[in-house]
Amino acid sequence: MLNEIYYFLKPFLPWSVRLALRRQRAKSRLARYAGTWPIDPKAGVHPPGWPGWPGGKQFAFVLTHDVEGAKGLSRVEQVTALEARIGFRSSFNFVPDGEYVLSADLRERMAGQGFEVGVHGLQHDGKLYASKEEFASKAVQIRNFLREWKASGFRSPLMQHRLSWLHQLGVEYDASTFDTDPFEPEPDAVGTVFPFWVPGPNDSGFVELPYTLPQDFTLFVVLREPNIEIWKKKLDWVAACGGMALLNTHPDYMCFEGETKKDEFPAAFYEEFLTYVREKYADAYWSATPCEVSRYYCATMPPAARNSRKKVCMLVHNSYENDNRVRRYAEALVRRGDLVDVIALAAGSVPLGVEEISGVTVYRVQHRVRNERGKWTYAWRLTRFFLVSSFLLTRRHHRMRYDLIHVHNLPDFLVFAAWYPKMTGTPIILDIHDIVPELFVNKFDAGPGNLYVSLLKFIEKASAAFVDYVIVSNHLWYEKLLSRSVPKEKCSVFLNHVDPGLFYRRDRTRTDDKIVVIFPGSFQWHQGLDIAIEAFALIQKRVPNAEFHIYGGGDEESELVALTKRLGLVEKVKFAGLASIETIAEVIANADVGVVPKRADSFGNEAYSTKIMEFMSQGLPVVVSRTKIDNYYFDDSVVRFFVSGDVQGLADAICEVIENQPFREKLIAGGNRYVDIHGWNRRKGEYLQLVDNLTTEVFSGTGSVIGPSTPIDEDTMGRVVG
């Protein structure tokens, strides 16, 4: 909004006033951004699968220029002569509809000398992205100039950027972003000194080339630096990282003779810098034009391996470390080069604050309290998290402008914390881990006609209407949501797939003769842990060396501990506390049988259990109560069912798995087969495609660009038979 006001007033403001405003703004930001400008240490990380530069060169050196006015146009050939004399070529971006006309003769002379021509917006007025309608109209004219000038690249004036809109131009590359530059009108940085891919509809896309050395105008006119030391310092750092040193300068501000004016700097600075590069790094750099870098990137990075640079924020009312669904999404994005922030709870004694976990930046804003039996107390904790996360998300989005917000329930109304990103056009996903009204009925023993339940159904519908897309965690809930809250075209199913990056097959390290039955998860009534403990009183009579290890915590813990004592199982039933995802995978690998004793007459009847695939991934046979949801996805070839709530039946099922080796091996083989078919690697690409589709703007007349709207059929996503 402030930028729009500024560009509206800009024609009426004297140059001296505009420059004074920029200098004042820059002065206030120098100290605040000292840790990320001119060098952001994180920006030097190599993208996934990075092949290096041609000929084994240490880094790429790319020169670009933006020609803003007639004065700049008059100096173009002075700049090309200077560069050619030192041994460089560059790219010049010209404004098609400005105060000058770029002649065909000049373009041809530049091309003949190996220089490149690009398009610099349409007008240099800061209004290119004022609205989608205006941009669509201007895009037609820009495409015409791209064809006429035989240009393959584009740069927005004033470094404004809406990368999701630029697919309308059909360019090979764009150069409208930067690794770090808090002094730009739109200071949201991409945080990398490497090229990256901006995927578009129908497998299209373009290469993004951020400038990585401070701009000349910023350095010498706004900040009034007296020398090129900052250029040299940043170049040396980029070279050490093996990145792309891309410089953007303006002939308009280069003074080649006489006394420099108030908006100029000596061209000798530029010559000194080019000489520094040539002499210090000799054969270590690849001197290339932007088009050459773009084509090299596309030739060496297969489409499936190209690194993106989306900026995504996730909200989850849970601890990030222990929510494997959120971690799967976040780490899949990070592995392809995206920037991911997660606003979450802090588990146990973990302090509040910011921490980076496997490349994901986690903001812990509130502690998790496990005692959630009082609905009003529970509602207050959810509301408090909503308010805190809304404030943080608004502040972060104002600074870095996220491309996507992915909100995980519970609660559904957490999506409204993204009100500010929504106002700016950022798409939002609601990811329904648990269907809230039914969970409330089970958790607080409420009737279906309860006023609170009716309110939750209204919130569910309103939340689904607010967002751009809804993901649901199983097909039964998918059908229920379609019937009451979500249109089919904006909803699809992603199960709690097991991530082989976390749950890869581990070797067993335990060597004792115990038989360990394991349950990891929340201690809630619908999980049926009391049934499992009672069954274990029978099991230990038949299998004296068996133990039941329970990992997790929750509302029912004190009752379960009391039940264990009452049955005399203190030595046999071990409450091991919470465990991280990495820890629990190794614990499972050292167990013998996994158990999922859910009640079929409660919320658990339709709640898909992630534990089942986690057990299977580590080679454990699984004993499962015959609930509606588990009967939908599994059969007797992959799990041992028992009648839900039947203590004796559960005991018999576990004993059969322990005592019958051929049967146990059959279940293990079936489980391995199931994981191979339904592992995260099979669905990860669909999630990434959904993110890319949602973050690509749809313009009228260009066709619809949305995520997968039809659920995968049962043959693919449902049961594994035989």
C-alpha positions, 0 to 999 in steps of 0.5 A: 500500500505504501509503495502504491502511494509513493508511486502515485506521488512520485511524479509530483515529488522533486528528485531531491525529496525522493532521494532524501526519503530513500537515504533516510529509509536506508539509514534506518535499515543499515543496522537492522539488517547488518546480519543479512546485508550485504551478505546473507550467510544462508544464501550461499547454500548450494541448491539440491543437485547443483551440477556446478559451473561449466568447465569446473569454474569456481563461480559465474560472473554475470553483468547486467544493466538497466537503461532507465532514460535517454541519458542512460541510452546515450552511454550504452556504447561507452559501457560496452566499449569499457567492458569489451576492452577488459574482456567482458560481455553483458546484458542491457535491459531497455524500457520499451515505452519510455523517454527514449526509443531503442533503435534496431541499429543499436540492437544489431551492433550490440548483438554483433559484439556478443552483448544481450538485450532484455526487456525492462518492463513496459514503462518505468513507473512502478505500476506494472503490477497494479492489477492483474487486468492491467498486467495482462494488457501490458503483457501482450505489449511486452511479448511483442517487444520480446519478439521484436528485439529477439530478447529471451529475458525480462526484468521488472522496473524498480525490482518489483516482482510477481514471479507467479504472473510472469508466466504470461510473458513466455520468457526464458529467464527473469532477473527481478529479484535479489539474494538480499537487499533491504533497501529496495521498495519491495525488500523481500529477498529470495535468499540464494546466490544461485539460479532457480526455477519458477514452475508454471502451468503445463510443465512450463516455467522460467529461470530466475536469476537474482542479482547478488551484488549491491546495485550501483545506485544504492551503493554510491548514490543512496548510501554514498559509499566512497569506494568499491570495497562492498562490491569486492567483499561480496564478490569474494564471498560469492566466489567462495560459495561457488555461486553466481555473482550477478551485478546490476548497474545503470548507465544513467548514473555512470559518469564517464567524464567531468564532475559527477552530478548528485545522482551519479558515480564515477564510471572508474568505480565500475572499471576498477571492479571489472579489473579486480575480478579479472586480475584476482580470479583470472580463470576461476570465473565463468563470464556469461550473459544471463541467457547463457546462464539460463540455458546452461541451467536448463540443460544440466538440471532435469525438470524433476530436479530443478530447485524452486525458491517458493516462500511457504509458511505453515501454521500448526497447533502442535510441536513441529518435531513430533508432527510427521505430517507437517514435517513431510511437507516442510522438508519436501519443500526444503529439499527442492530449495524452497524457504519454509517457516513453521509457526508451532508449539513448543513441546515439554521444556523446549524453550520458545523462540526460533530454531532451524531444523533440517533447513526449516525455520521453526518459530515456537510461540506457545507451550503445549499443555497436554491436559485438554479436558476442559473445553473452555480451557482448550478453546482459550489455548487455541484462541491464544495461539491463533492471536499470537500466530496471526501477529507473527504471520502478519509481521513475517509476511509484510517483510518477506511476502510468502507465496503460500500459507499452509495451515494445519488443523486443529483448529479449523479457524486457524486459517483466519490467522492468515487474513493479511496474506489473504488480502495480498492475494497469497493462496492458503491451504487448509490441511485437515488432520482430524475432522473437528466436530466429530473429534469434539463429540468424542473428546468431550462426550457431546451429543451430535445436536450440541450447540458447540458441535453445530458451531464447529460445523459452521466454522469448518464450512467458513474456514473451507470457504476462506481458503483456496484449497483443502487437503484431508487425511483420509477418504472417509472424511473426504466424502463427509467434507464434500457432503457438508463443507467443501466443493469437490474441485478444491479438495483432495486426499493425502494420507499420513504417508510414511516418509522414507527419509525419516522411516527408512529401514533400520537394522535391529540392535536389541539382542535380548530375548524379550518380545516387545509389543509397542504403541506410540501415540496420544493417550486418548480414549478412542485409542483404546490403550486401556483395552490393550493393557487389559489384553496384556494381562492375558498375554503375559501368562502365555508369553512370559518374556513379553513387554508392552512399551507405550510411547507418548502422553495425553489426557488418559495417562493417569488412568492408564498408569492406575490400570497398569498398577491394578492389574499388577503389570508395572514390570511388564507395561512401560510408559516411556514418555514422548519420543521424537520422530527420529527416535521413535523410528529406531525404537520401532525397529527394535520392537517385535509387534505393533498394536493399534487398539482403537475403538470402532464406536468412536472417533477412532472408527474413521481416524487413519492411524499413521502408526500402521505404516510406520510399523510396516516401514520397520518390518513389524507385523501389525495387530489392528482393531477392525475399524471402518477406516482400517477396513477400508485401507487394509486387509488380512494379508497386511495386518492381523485384525481383531474385533474392536473392544474384544480384550481376549481377541486382541490377546489372541491376535498378538499371541498368534503373531508372536507364536506363528512365524510363517504368519508373522513373515507373511504380514511383514512381507505384506506390510513392506509391499504396502509401504512401497506402494503408499510411501511418501515418495509416491505422493510427494510429487503431487503435493509439490505440483499442488503448491506450484499450481496454487502459486501460479496466477490464473489469468482470464482466458488462459485456462484454469490452473488448480491442484488435483481435485479428484481423489485417487481411486481406491485401486491406487490409494485404497486396499492392498489385496493379496 
